[in-house]
Amino acid sequence: MGRRGNGEGSIYRRQDGWGAAVSLPSGKRKYFYARTRQEVAKKKRDFEKHLEQGIVFLDRGQTVATFLKSYLSDSAKHSLKATSYESYESIIRVRVIPRIGRVKLVNLTGQHLQALYNDLLKEGLAPSSVVRTHAVLHAAFRQGVQWAVLPSNPADRVRRPRIAQLEMKTLSAGQVRALLDAADDGTMKAIYALASTAGLRRGEILGLKWRDIDLLGGTLSVQRTAQRVVGQGIVFSEPKNAKSNRKVRLAEIAIRELKRHRAEQLERRLQLGSAWIDLDLVFASSLGTPLEETQVHLTYRRTLERAGLPRIRFHDLRHTAATLMLQQNVNPKVVQEMLGHTNIATTLNTYSHVTPDMQAEAVSRLNELFA
């Protein structure tokens, strides 16, 4: 065995070069090999440094695919909502593993991820979807750092694609009335009224129960959201974030349509008798079961056509509610709370096209004050 240098520990000569060994907390030993003493000593020192920091690569042969599958089953499945987990699993399975799944986890660099994002963009994936892919990978590799299988997060070393600001599409107050007039029945009228005046998301509307609504007081509480999950059917879960769990005051038009819808639903329940499935849902199928998002979407598209209105997304009714309120000089902080945005910056950035008019109105009032 060759002579050891100061602080080199267990370094020894081999027929094909040099070797070193480090004892692990588990009692096992980690072995290193290199052509020269200096190379093997550096490998040993780097490993011991990682060992002190709690970073130990127990399996240097682990691939990105193996790690991501482990992340999904051991972490994401138990910490994410069912709908979010479904999205994470699909992104990893379809977009990531086929492209970089065979890369060794310990060899993964920011360059690998940047190339992945560029490839996805070249294939026609929207920049917003690529940013979503980046967010999923960032969360997964952050867990890898916490598990001490990665020294740092490789997703921190890439530049996300820039998302172009989408042109805001909303309806005027007159167009909202036209939409309600063209609705098939009281159920859809009430759904459109809530979306375009209270700013509720579609999942929040479909998750409403009658016990969440105070028609006399003119308020409702957003307690849950409803979404279809593959293999599980329609799942009710917590709202998007803490701010999404909120109390909303209703406009008269929404209260009126909810009362009409309530009367129609009670009549239908009486006709069905014991066949009605009572889940206390505000918006339900003809039997009382949860209403499908796809059914709402298709009916909404037909209603827009019948009313001669521009073809905008259902989510744009939420934008319509915010825009109409801001145009009426409602305080942005109030709009933020009604929409359930996490912070006021989200509201101001999203509706920046409206705030210049508000500023002009504010200056006009100052001019009157100092005239």
Long-range contacts (C-beta under 8 A, 24 or more apart in sequence): 2-37, 5-37, 5-41, 8-37, 8-41, 8-44, 9-44, 11-37, 11-40, 11-41, 11-44, 20-44, 22-47, 22-48, 22-51, 24-51, 24-56, 50-151, 53-151, 54-148, 55-148, 55-149, 55-150, 55-151, 56-148, 56-149, 57-106, 57-149, 58-149, 59-149, 60-104, 60-106, 61-104, 62-104, 62-105, 62-106, 62-149, 63-101, 63-102, 63-103, 63-104, 63-105, 64-96, 64-97, 64-100, 64-101, 64-102, 64-103, 64-104, 64-105, 64-108, 65-97, 65-101, 65-102, 66-105, 67-105, 67-140, 67-144, 67-149, 68-92, 68-96, 68-97, 68-101, 68-140, 71-140, 71-143, 71-144, 75-143, 76-139, 76-140, 81-237, 81-238, 82-227, 82-229, 82-232, 82-235, 82-237, 83-227, 83-229, 83-235, 83-237, 86-229, 86-230, 87-132, 87-136, 88-136, 88-139, 91-132, 91-133, 91-136, 92-136, 92-140, 95-120, 95-125, 95-133, 96-133, 96-136, 96-137, 105-144, 105-149, 105-150, 108-154, 109-154, 109-157, 110-154, 110-155, 110-156, 110-157, 110-158, 112-154, 113-137, 113-154, 113-155, 113-157, 113-158, 114-158, 114-159, 117-158, 117-160, 117-161, 121-161, 127-161, 127-162, 127-163, 127-164, 128-163, 130-160, 130-161, 131-160, 131-161, 131-163, 134-158, 134-160, 168-316, 168-319, 168-323, 168-351, 168-353, 169-310, 169-312, 169-313, 169-316, 169-319, 170-312, 170-316, 170-319, 170-320, 170-323, 170-324, 171-196, 171-309, 171-310, 171-312, 171-316, 171-317, 171-320, 173-324, 175-307, 175-309, 176-320, 176-324, 178-307, 178-308, 178-309, 179-303, 179-304, 179-307, 179-309, 180-253, 180-257, 181-307, 182-303, 182-306, 182-307, 183-303, 184-299, 184-302, 184-303, 185-264, 186-257, 186-260, 186-261, 186-263, 186-264, 187-261, 187-264, 187-265, 187-283, 187-291, 188-296, 188-299, 188-300, 188-303, 189-257, 189-260, 189-261, 190-254, 190-257, 190-258, 190-260, 190-261, 190-282, 190-283, 191-283, 191-296, 192-300, 192-303, 192-317, 193-251, 193-253, 193-254, 193-256, 193-257, 193-258, 194-250, 194-254, 194-258, 195-314, 195-317, 195-318, 195-320, 195-321, 196-317, 196-320, 196-321, 196-324, 197-250, 197-251, 197-253, 197-254, 197-321, 197-324, 198-248, 198-250, 198-251, 198-254, 198-321, 198-338, 199-248, 199-318, 199-321, 199-322, 199-335, 199-338, 199-339, 200-248, 200-318, 201-225, 201-240, 201-244, 201-315, 201-318, 202-293, 202-296, 202-314, 202-315, 203-227, 203-293, 204-239, 204-244, 205-282, 205-283, 206-283, 206-290, 206-291, 206-293, 206-296, 207-236, 208-281, 208-282, 208-283, 209-279, 209-280, 209-281, 209-282, 210-262, 210-280, 210-281, 210-282, 211-280, 212-282, 213-258, 213-282, 215-255, 215-258, 215-259, 215-262, 218-249, 218-250, 218-252, 218-255, 219-247, 219-248, 219-249, 219-250, 220-247, 220-248, 220-250, 221-246, 221-247, 221-248, 222-246, 222-247, 222-248, 222-340, 226-290, 227-293, 228-292, 228-293, 234-290, 234-292, 239-340, 240-340, 241-340, 241-342, 242-342, 243-337, 243-340, 243-341, 243-342, 244-340, 245-340, 246-337, 246-338, 246-340, 248-338, 249-338, 258-282, 319-350, 319-351, 322-347, 322-350, 322-351, 323-351, 323-354, 326-351, 326-354, 326-355, 326-358, 327-354, 327-357, 329-358, 329-361
